[in-house]
Amino acid sequence: MALLELRDVHAFYGNIHALKGVSLTVDRDEIVTLIGSNGAGKSTTLKTISGLLRPRTGEIWFDGDRIDGLRPDEVVARKITQAPEGRRIFPRMSVTENLEMGAFQRRDKGLADDYERVFTLFPRLSERRGQAGGTLSGGEQQMLAIARALMARPALLLLDEPSMGLAPILVEQIFDIVKDINTQGTTVLLVEQNALMALGLASRGYILQTGEIVLADVSERLADNPDVKKAYLGG
């Protein structure tokens, strides 16, 4: 059984039909990527999974339970978290306070272990624990957005454009960290415009066009597909 499954999901912004029957699966411990141009519906797919946007029809299942009727906080309680597009950290809060917000639903006593984990994954954040989030560099803010999402101990991490606006060397660093996160047992659904990097990281991928999945395959075959190369890989 897939960890996450979307079944013929249709979602709207007012009268705009944003998702037109999206069906996909993410298996436990996988990295799966969604690729598409601006406006294809990638971020909308993540918002619909997160409960920020209710599907008009279709079903979303997670770990054997249907979740498409849940509020966003209830989705987080089911161990799905998101590092959103544009980072959206709390700029006036310190690094540590941002991380505390990521763990706001936690009632267990394991927070110390999670701080150690994220500071090991992101040593730069450890050096800036007391610094306001808004004063961090773009790369550091992206690290903080991912680290904040990890503080909820997610089974599924939704990543929305983690490379946006970053220098190539920082993109490689972020993707290496995402691989480490997955190796440690967190399943990842990755939305990414850098298709080459995304396909190099993920085991499988889906191509979205104007709210519809037009192609799905293992990453190697997608990377070798002439239409995918022409549209998304620059050749």
N, C-alpha and C positions, 0 to 999 in steps of 0.2 A: 504494500500500500504506500502510495506517495505521501510524503510529509505534507505537501501543499498541493491542492488541485483546484483549478478554476474550471468551471463547467459552463460554457456558453454564456459568458458574462457580458451583459449590455449595460453601459453606464452613460449618463447624460450630464451635461452642464446646461441647465435650462432646456432649450430645444436643440442643443447641439449634441449629436449622437457621437460620443467620444470613443466608446468601446463597442465594437460590433460583433459580439459573439466570440469573445476571447476564451480559449481553452488552453490550459497548459498544466504541466506538472513539474514539481521539484521534489526529488527524492532526498531522503535523509543523507546528510554529509556531502551533498553535491554543491558545486557552484554552477549556477545556470545564469545565462545572460540574456537580456532583452536588448535588441539592437534596432534602431530605426532613426529616421530623421526627426527634426523638430516638429512637434505636433502629431507624431505618429501614435501617441497614446501610452508611451512608456511610463512616464510619471503618473499618469492617470491610473494605470494598472496597479502601481504600488499604493497609491492613495486609496484605491478601492479595497485592496487587501487589508490595509491599515484601519479601515473603517471611517476614514475621512470623507469618503464618497460612497454612498449606498448604491449598489447595483440595482437597476430597475428590474431586470430579470437575470436569471442564472444563479449559480451557486458557487460558494467558496468553502472548501473543506480544508481543515488543518488538523493533522494528527488524529484523524477519524471523526472529528466533530465539525459540524457546519458553523461557520463564523460570520457569514455575510450580513447577519442582522445585529452584530455586536457593535457597541460604542468603541471608539479608539482606545480608551483606557482598559476596556475589557479585552481587546485584542492584545494589548501589551501584557495583560495578566496571563494570557495564553502563551506567552513567551515569543511574541513577534515584535521586533523593534525596527525602527527605521532611522538611518542617517539621511536627512532630506537633502534635496537639491538646494544649493546655496548655503549649506551648513546650518544656518539658523540657530547658532548658539546664543546664549544669553550674554550680550556684550559687556554688561556692567558687573556680572558675577565673575568670581575668580574661576580658575580651572577646576579647583576642588569643588566649588559650589555647583558648577555645571555638571560635574560627575555625580554629585549628590542628587541633582534633579533627575538624572537618568535612573537612579535607584529609588525613586520616590515611592514606588509600590512595594518595595522589598520590606519584609518583616522578619527576615532571618538574621542570623548573627555572622554571616559570611562576608560582609562588606570589605573587611580588611584584606581578604584574599583577592577580591575583585579589584581593589585599588592597586594591589601589588601586580596583578595581571596586566592591567591597562598601562601602568607605569613601566612595566617591562616591555610591553609591545611598543610603547611610545615614550622613550626616555626623555624626549624634548619636553613633554608635558610634565614629567616629574620635576624637571628643572624650573618649571614655571607654575608651580602649584598655586601660588598666591597671586599670580598675575591676572588682571582682568581679561576675559576672553576677547573683548573687542580690540585689545592691543596686540594680539598675536598676529603672526603672518598668516597669509592665506593657507599655506600648507599646514601650519600648526592648528588653525581653526578646523580644517578638515579632519585632522587627527583627533581633535577634541570631539567633533560631531560623532565620529565612529566610536570613540572611547565612551562617550556618554550613552550611546545605544547599547554598548556591551555591558554597562553596569546593571542592566535588567536581567542579565544572564539569558539572552535569547536562545531559543532553539533555531530560530530563523532570523537572519539579519537581512534587511532590505537596504540596499545601497543605491542611492540615486545620484548619478553623475559625480562620483568621488574625484575624478581627475579634472573637473571643470576649473579653468583658470590657473592651473598649476604648471610650473616649469617641468619639462620632461624628466629631469632627475627625481623630482618629488613624486611625479606620477609613478615611476618605477618603484619608489619606496613605498608608496601607499598600496600598490598592487602586491608587493611582497608581503606586506603586513596582512592584507586580506587573505592571502594564501595561508599565512600562519594561523589566522583566526579560524579558517576552515579546517586546517589540520588539527586544531585543538578541539574540534567537535561541533562547530557552529555551521549550519547550512546557510548558504548565501544565495540570494537572488539579486543580481547586479544589473542595473540600468546604466548604460555607458555609451557615449557617442564615439569614444575611441575604440572602434570595433576591433582593430587589430590587437590591441592590448587585452580587450575583453575576451576575445576568442582564444587568446593564448593562455588565459587564466581559467576559463570555464570549461567544463566537460561537455556541455550542450548549450545550444542557443536557439532563440526564437527571433524571427524577423517580423517586426510590426510595420504596417503601412496603413495610415489613416484609420487606425482603430481595429485593424484586422491582422491576424497572424497569417502571413503568406508563405512562410517557410520555417521548418523546424528540423534540426539535425544535430549530429555531434559536431563539435567545434571544428575539427579537422576538415570535415567535408564542407562545412559552411565557408571556411577560409579559402577553400579551393574552388568554390562555386563561382563561375564567371560572372553571373549577375550580381552576386554579393560583392565580388571584387570591384566591379564597375561602380556600384552604387555607394559602397561604404568603405572600401579599402584603398581607394585612390588608384586603381589600376585594372 
